[in-house]
Amino acid sequence: MLEQLLIFTRGGLILWTCKELGNALRGSPIDTLIRSCLLEERSGAASYNYDAPGAAYTLKWTFHNELGLVFVAVYQRILHLLYVDDLLLMLKREFSEIYDPKRTDYGDFDETFRQLRKEAEARAEDLKKSKQVAGKPLNNSRKQGQVQNGGFEGIGKKKSEGNLANDGDDGGNRKGHKLENGHSNGYHVDSEKSKVNGAANGIGDASSDAGAFDVNKLQKLRAKAGKKTETVVSKGSKAESKAECKKKITKKNRVWDDSPPQAKLDFTDHVGENGDNIEVVAADHGESMMDKEEIFSSESEAEEDEEDVGKDNKPETKKKGWFSSMFQSIAGKANLERSDLEPALKALKDRLMTKNVAEEIAEKLCESVAASLEGKKLASFTRVSSTVQAAMEEALVRILTPRRSIDILRDVHAAKEQRKPYVVVFVGVNGVGKSTNLAKVAYWLQQHKVSVMMAACDTFRSGAVEQLRTHARRLQIPIFEKGYEKDPAVVAKEAIQEATRNGSDVVLVDTAGRMQDNEPLMRALSKLIYINNPDLVLFVGEALVGNDAVDQLSKFNQKLADLSNSPNPTSIDGILLTKFDTIDDKVGAALSMVYISGAPVMFVGCGQSYTDLKKLNVKSIVKTLLK
């Protein structure tokens, strides 16, 4: 049974809802569909599942792109209604005939809906019955085939038994024989008797047994293998006896505690010529690229447009004549069909994949663009390829543009007014540059007169604390550390308490790199986030990854939600892309990460110095993806 069915415009104006289905929906499935699916270029999906407390809904929809209408049906997921797709198509056809942009009341459409619903349900029932009727003879034929095969097998078995009985000996004598493949048929017989019986079988049996295994040869090979293993065992025992004679030297385990290590770990020379200690002074590394506006060249944009025009002017395949294609571009096409869009969409998908966009993401984007263009009228003097590219460009800009404010400085000042530090946790897989880019963010905050404290919560990787300590010394930033083999959640909590006492504005928490499938480490990360409730969780990812970006981000988000004890678990709030200077035009990882997580790209690392941190230029990324 349908729970809700409504028709609204792309602007959000509800034109008609079914009064008969006036069931109160739990939660807000329609709003979630618009926010999480339709506005996120995921409208190419077949359906959307919405989970609410005490209810689970499935939502299906269709568009009338020419009129700008959306038709949505909501029903209980457990029901699996088969007629919903057909009903939506019939509603779309009937409602488009009576639609008037100036009209807002369609109360007389209720009777039409009742008739369409009965018709759709009747079609679904007929289809179900036809499938059941069509399935019965197939099952009977399968059973007959099985009986026939069983009969043939029985005949074959009888023939083979007859051949065995007539093969120079009767069945009774055969029971005592040892079979040629080395197995016996249930009775033990000496090998000498089997040899005599084999010789008595005659020349015919000798020719038939030519391809069988020779048991005597197998026994000889086994005997040789046994001798070899004995020699190997004897050699091994001698080696073990020699090893036992030598004393085993075991390495003593280092015990890490709160006291400073006795061994010297920092080998940098801080002593001058006269023996005086030299204080490390924070060097001025220049202005961070975060505060510089990146100018996108209009000349390159014009050149790309000229190249695109040149490509569009090239003759297409010979399926369409020159006159017909020219007439279509002047007069415009009545309505775009899926077959018209497929060539241009395939070319766009291949282009996105060459730019390092994950295949799954490229396919979903093309499906969404096709859903938004299908049925639309092609304007005059425009080609299908240019229309598809323009729609894809709008979709990419909409995806990459942040939907919320990412002004960290404003959030830091808001937290300062509440007299608490602003906490940022850096998470990600191994080797992506979390510590280095944490230092870049710290340098950028320093330039804006924000007091920063680093928290060394990577108590797992060797040298992680020393690496962060070096960055802190160079930038003259306080660091909170507790050494290794400590609980990172406790270290982070103590660091936040210390920052509150000292009046630090921001705490940057460094965590250990972990693979998304490592459940113990993911559980520890979830505990750290749950206990300390940070203001911002930044996922640090490489710009080099392609399909793996989807797996990393989706599993990080899923693990943080599944392993958290909170009813409202914290997910990833933003993305920091590293090694952006090494990828040339392969910028697809930014699109893949934003699409799969919905989190914006807040920082882009583009070098090795502290100033090499900048914002994501959405316009530049989109132009590079479609170039």
ABEGO torsion letter per residue (X at the ends): XBABBBBBBAAGBBABBBAAAABBBBEBAAAAAAAAAAAAGAAABABBBBBBBGBBBBBBBBBBAAAGBBBBBBBBAAAGBAAAAAAAAAAAAAAAAABBAABABBAAAAAAAAAAAAAAAAAAAAAAAAAAAAAAAAAAAAAAAAAAAAAAAAAAAAAAAAAAAAAGBBAAAAAABBBAAGBBAGBBBBAAAAAAAAAAAEAAAAAAAAABBBAAAAAAAAAAAAAAAAAAAAAAAAAAAAAAABBBBBBBBBBBBABBBABBABABBABBAAGBBBBBBBBBAEBBAAABBBBBBAAAAAAAAAAAAAAAABBBBAABBAAAAAAAAAAEBABBBAAAAAAAAAAAAAAAAAAGBBAAAAAAAAAAAAAAABGBBBBBGBBAAAAAAAAAAAAAAAAABBABBABAAAAAAAAAAAGBBBBBBBBEBBGAGAAAAAAAAAAAAAAAGBBBBBBBABAABBGAAAAAAAAAAAAGBBBBBAEBGBBAAAAAAAAAAAAAAAGBABBBBBBBBBBAABAAAAAAAAAAAAAAGBABBBBBBBAABBAAAAAAAAAAAAAAAAABABABBBBBABBBBBGAAAAEABAAAAAAAAAAAGBBBABBBAEABAABBBBBBAAAAAAAAAX
